Amino acid sequence: MDWFTCLILGGLAILCGGVLLCLHCLLFGRGRSRRQLAWLTLALGGVLLVQYGGGAVLARYGLGWRALPELFLTLAGGLLVPAVLAKSSRMIWELPGEEEAAAALGSLCGALAIVAVLGWGALGLLFGSWTDRVSEWEGQKVVLQDAGIFRITGYRYVNALVHGEELFTWKD
């Protein structure tokens, strides 16, 4: 295995540990902290449902998210995931009957997951294409998105939130 595969698998394992930590805190937590964690988790679930569930429905009809809604949903998810993990990492210390070692391991896993999510988010913001523009091509409105270095993809214009099917790819 190369280093990139190991990095991805390690990040996924840490994130799975963070999910388990969150579920544990939701199941066994009590009071105000549990309500706050439940609301944060519900908000995160809503964002993920709109981003990926909505994306799947749009793809079924030959549509896709435009750059600005995709950026907004990605940033919302990128802010909610660390918030949920941070709340879970603090909350595990408040749970009755938790061993100190288990609480420390849960907090460590949550902290590592926060670092992983923020790191991947920073890479996505740096190297992702988060802009598109509307232009004319052969007499019709098209949405142009940068798809890499010296590569632009043109999609049929639909509205400000979604674009239509791919019409062309320009490579230099």
N, C-alpha and C positions, 0 to 999 in steps of 0.2 A: 504494500500500500504506500502511496506517496503521502507527502506531508499535508497536502490540501484535503485529501479524503479523511485523514486522521483528524484534522482540524474541524471539519464538518461533523464527523461522527461524535467527536468530543463535545462540540457545541450542542448537538441534538441531545446527547445524554444529559448534559447539564440542564438543558431546557426541560427535559422530561422529569428530572428531579425537582425542578421548580414547579412544574404542574402538580406533581404528587404532593409537594409541600403545601401548595395552595388548597388542594382538595382536602388534605388532612386538617388544615386550619378551618376550612368551611364546615367540615363534618363535626369536629370536636370543639370548636371555638364557641364562645358565649358572649352575649352582650353587644355593646356598641362596636367593638372591633370587628366582630363577625358581620354585623350589618354593613359596615363600611367596606369590608372585603367583598361581601356579596354584591354590593352596588358597583364596585370597581370591576368585578368579574363579569357582571351583567353588561356593563358598558363595553368592556373588551369583547365579549361575545357578540354584541350588536354590531360593533365595527367590523369584526371578522366575518360575520354573516353578510353584511352589506358588501364588503370588499370581495370576498371569495364566492359567496353564494350568488350575489348579484353579477359578478364577473362570469360565473358559469352560465347563468340564465342569458346574459347578454351574448356570450359566445355561441350559444345555441341558435340565436337569431342573426348571427353574423356581425354582431356589434362588439364593442369593447370600451372600457373606460378611457376617457381622454386624460391628458397628463395632470391637470390641476385636481380633478376629483381623486385620481389615483394617489397623488402626493398627499392630499388632505387625509385620506383614509390611512395611508401608510404612516404618516406622522401621528395621527390619533392612536393607532395601534402601537406605534413605537414609544409613545408616552405612557399608554395604559399598561403595557406589559411590565416595564420596570416598577410602576406604581403598585401593581398587584403583587409582584414578587417582593418588593420592599415591605409592603404591609404584612405579607405572610411571614417574612423573615423576622419582623418585630413581634408578630402575634404568637409565634410558636413558643416564645419565652413565657407568655402569659398562660399557656394551657396547663391545667392541673394534671399532675401525674407524669409529666414529661421529664425524662432523664436529661441531665445537663449535656451529656455527650450527644444525644439525639437532637436536642435543640440547637447545639452548636453546629452539628452536621447540616441540619436544615437551613440554618442561617448562612452557612458557608455556601451551600448549594444555591440558595437564593441570590447571594451576592455575586457568585460566579455567573449565574444566569443573567443578572442585570448587566454585568460587564460585557457578556457575549452579545446580548441584544443591542446594547448601545454601540458596541464595536461594529456589528454588522449593519446597524442603521447608519452609522457614520460613513461606512464604505458605500452603502447604497446611495446616500445623499451626494457623496463625492463623485461617484462614477456612474450614477444613474442618469437617465434622460428624463427630466421633469418639465420640459417645455414642449409645446407644440404650437403651430401657427396655422391659420386658415389662409389659403391662397386659391388661385384659379389654375386649373389644368384642363386643357382641351374643352373649355367652355363650361366647366362645372366646378363647384366649390369642393376643395379637398382640404384635409387636415394633414399637415406635414409634421412628422416626428423624427427626431434624430435617433437612429437605431445603431449607432456606433460611430467610429471614426470614419469620416468620408462616406457615410451611408445614411440616406434619408428614405423613409417609407411614407407613402401617400395613402390615405384612407378616404373613403367617401364621407363627406360632411353630413352629420345628422343634427346635432345641437351642441350646446356648450358642455354637456356632461359626457356624452358618448360619441364614438365615431363608428362609421360603417366598415364594410369589408375592405381589405387591402386592394388598392388599385395598381400600385407600382412600387418598385424599389429602385432608387437611384444610387449607383455606386461609382466612386471615382477611382 
